Amino acid sequence: MITLLKKSSFKKSPWKNGLGQTSQIDIFPSGSNIVDDSFLWRISTATITQNNQFSLFPDCDRLLVVWKGAGLNINGQNLAPHTPLLFSGEKDIFCELQSPDQVVDLGIIYKKTLMNVDLDIMRLPPKSSITIKTGINFFFLASKDICFIENNELESGDCLKVETIQNISFSTKSSQEILLYNFFIQYK
């Protein structure tokens, strides 16, 4: 099953700590939320406009990648664009912008005792086909050019949720590589 998730349909909501705003791409189970801790995982983007404290998520791990902007310092550790960072949702995290410009990140928060999650940064030729892991795969288009995944047209910032399909094809009309963030999710 393939589900196209357009950035225009992402649900905007305040951060759990109220210090920013997130755009939720998907959450499981459907209808759950982070406030009452009823979720198993949630994928979202966030625009960071100032130095701030991240929300705490007990019993969760987080994977984060900088999609747009110069990068972040996470508790003093450099987080450059297109580089995944895994950290505990229980840990106090202070985030600093590396430049005066805003940063847009992409991340997943998940219950660490129940779920296995990987984040791969994929740089593919303009026409590619790959075999994917069995489970739930999210392909977030990080490059600027329109991309076609299994005949679904994605613009930069759109996401494709793929379940139960093993082989998947990617293409773009551009000669540039395709930059995708692939979250792979499965139960432990």
C-alpha positions as CSV (number, residue, x, y, z in Angstrom):
1,M,0.0,0.0,0.0
2,I,1.2,3.5,-0.9
3,T,0.0,6.7,0.6
4,L,1.0,10.2,-0.7
5,L,1.3,12.7,2.1
6,K,1.4,16.2,0.7
7,K,3.0,19.0,2.9
8,S,-0.1,21.0,2.4
9,S,-2.0,18.4,4.4
10,F,0.4,18.2,7.4
11,K,-1.3,19.0,10.7
12,K,0.2,22.0,12.4
13,S,0.2,22.0,16.2
14,P,2.2,23.6,19.1
15,W,5.2,21.8,20.5
16,K,4.4,19.9,23.7
17,N,6.4,22.5,25.6
18,G,4.7,25.4,23.8
19,L,8.0,26.9,22.5
20,G,7.4,26.3,18.8
21,Q,5.3,24.7,16.1
22,T,5.4,21.3,14.4
23,S,3.8,20.0,11.2
24,Q,2.8,16.4,11.8
25,I,3.2,14.2,8.8
26,D,1.9,11.0,10.4
27,I,1.2,9.5,13.8
28,F,0.4,5.9,14.9
29,P,-2.1,4.8,16.0
30,S,-4.2,7.1,13.9
31,G,-6.0,9.6,16.1
32,S,-3.5,9.4,19.0
33,N,-1.5,12.4,20.1
34,I,1.7,13.4,21.9
35,V,0.0,15.3,24.7
36,D,-1.7,12.3,26.3
37,D,1.2,10.0,25.4
38,S,-1.1,7.6,23.4
39,F,1.2,7.4,20.3
40,L,3.7,4.7,19.3
41,W,5.5,7.0,16.8
42,R,5.1,10.4,15.2
43,I,6.9,11.9,12.2
44,S,7.0,15.7,11.8
45,T,8.9,18.7,10.6
46,A,9.5,21.7,12.8
47,T,10.8,25.2,12.0
48,I,13.3,26.5,14.5
49,T,13.6,30.2,14.6
50,Q,15.5,30.7,17.9
51,N,17.5,28.9,20.5
52,N,15.2,26.8,22.7
53,Q,14.6,23.7,24.8
54,F,13.2,20.6,23.2
55,S,10.1,18.9,24.7
56,L,10.6,15.9,26.9
57,F,9.2,12.5,25.8
58,P,9.6,9.9,28.5
59,D,10.1,6.3,27.3
60,C,10.9,7.6,23.8
61,D,13.9,7.9,21.5
62,R,14.1,10.5,18.8
63,L,15.8,10.7,15.4
64,L,16.4,14.1,13.9
65,V,17.8,15.5,10.7
66,V,18.3,19.1,9.6
67,W,16.5,19.5,6.2
68,K,16.9,23.3,5.6
69,G,19.3,25.8,7.1
70,A,22.9,25.9,8.4
71,G,22.5,23.4,11.1
72,L,22.0,23.2,14.9
73,N,24.0,22.7,18.0
74,I,22.3,20.1,20.2
75,N,23.7,20.2,23.7
76,G,26.9,21.6,22.2
77,Q,27.1,18.8,19.5
78,N,27.1,20.0,15.9
79,L,24.2,18.7,13.8
80,A,25.0,19.5,10.1
81,P,22.3,19.3,7.4
82,H,21.4,15.8,6.1
83,T,23.1,14.1,9.1
84,P,20.9,12.0,11.4
85,L,21.1,12.3,15.2
86,L,19.6,9.8,17.6
87,F,18.9,10.9,21.2
88,S,16.7,10.0,24.2
89,G,13.4,11.8,24.5
90,E,14.0,11.7,28.3
91,K,17.1,13.9,28.0
92,D,17.2,17.6,28.5
93,I,18.1,19.0,25.0
94,F,19.0,22.6,24.4
95,C,19.1,23.6,20.7
96,E,21.1,26.5,19.3
97,L,20.9,27.8,15.7
98,Q,24.3,27.8,13.9
99,S,23.4,31.0,12.0
100,P,20.8,33.8,12.3
101,D,18.6,32.0,9.7
102,Q,15.9,29.5,10.7
103,V,16.3,25.8,10.4
104,V,13.7,23.2,9.4
105,D,14.2,19.8,10.7
106,L,12.5,16.4,10.2
107,G,12.2,13.9,13.0
108,I,10.5,10.9,14.5
109,I,9.6,10.3,18.1
110,Y,9.0,6.7,19.0
111,K,8.4,4.3,22.0
112,K,11.9,2.8,22.3
113,T,10.8,-0.4,24.0
114,L,8.1,-1.2,21.3
115,M,9.5,0.1,18.0
116,N,12.6,-0.2,15.9
117,V,13.3,2.9,13.7
118,D,16.1,3.7,11.3
119,L,16.8,6.8,9.3
120,D,18.7,6.6,6.1
121,I,19.8,9.6,4.0
122,M,19.5,8.4,0.4
123,R,21.2,10.1,-2.5
124,L,19.9,8.3,-5.7
125,P,20.6,8.8,-9.4
126,P,17.7,10.5,-11.3
127,K,16.3,7.1,-12.2
128,S,16.6,4.4,-9.6
129,S,15.0,1.2,-8.3
130,I,15.7,-0.2,-4.9
131,T,14.5,-3.1,-2.7
132,I,13.2,-1.8,0.6
133,K,12.9,-3.5,4.0
134,T,9.6,-5.1,5.0
135,G,7.7,-2.8,7.3
136,I,6.6,0.8,7.1
137,N,8.8,3.1,5.0
138,F,8.5,6.9,4.8
139,F,10.3,8.6,1.9
140,F,10.5,12.4,2.6
141,L,11.7,14.3,-0.5
142,A,14.5,16.6,0.7
143,S,15.7,17.7,-2.8
144,K,14.2,20.7,-4.6
145,D,13.2,19.0,-7.8
146,I,9.9,17.2,-8.3
147,C,10.4,13.4,-7.9
148,F,8.2,10.5,-9.0
149,I,8.1,7.5,-6.7
150,E,6.0,4.6,-8.0
151,N,4.2,7.2,-10.3
152,N,3.3,9.4,-7.3
153,E,4.5,13.0,-7.8
154,L,6.3,14.5,-4.8
155,E,7.4,18.1,-4.4
156,S,10.1,19.1,-2.0
157,G,8.8,18.5,1.6
158,D,6.2,15.9,0.5
159,C,6.3,12.3,1.9
160,L,5.3,8.9,0.6
161,K,4.3,6.1,3.1
162,V,5.0,2.7,1.7
163,E,3.8,-0.5,3.3
164,T,4.3,-4.2,2.1
165,I,6.0,-3.3,-1.2
166,Q,9.5,-4.7,-1.7
167,N,10.7,-3.0,-4.9
168,I,10.2,0.7,-5.5
169,S,11.3,3.0,-8.4
170,F,12.3,6.7,-8.2
171,S,12.7,9.2,-11.0
172,T,13.1,12.9,-11.7
173,K,13.1,14.9,-14.9
174,S,16.2,16.7,-13.6
175,S,19.7,15.4,-14.0
176,Q,20.3,16.1,-10.3
177,E,20.5,13.3,-7.7
178,I,17.4,12.6,-5.6
179,L,17.8,13.4,-1.9
180,L,15.4,11.4,0.3
181,Y,15.1,10.8,4.0
182,N,13.9,7.2,4.6
183,F,12.4,6.4,7.9
184,F,11.9,2.6,8.4
185,I,9.6,1.6,11.2
186,Q,8.8,-1.9,12.6
187,Y,7.7,-3.5,15.9
188,K,10.4,-5.1,18.0
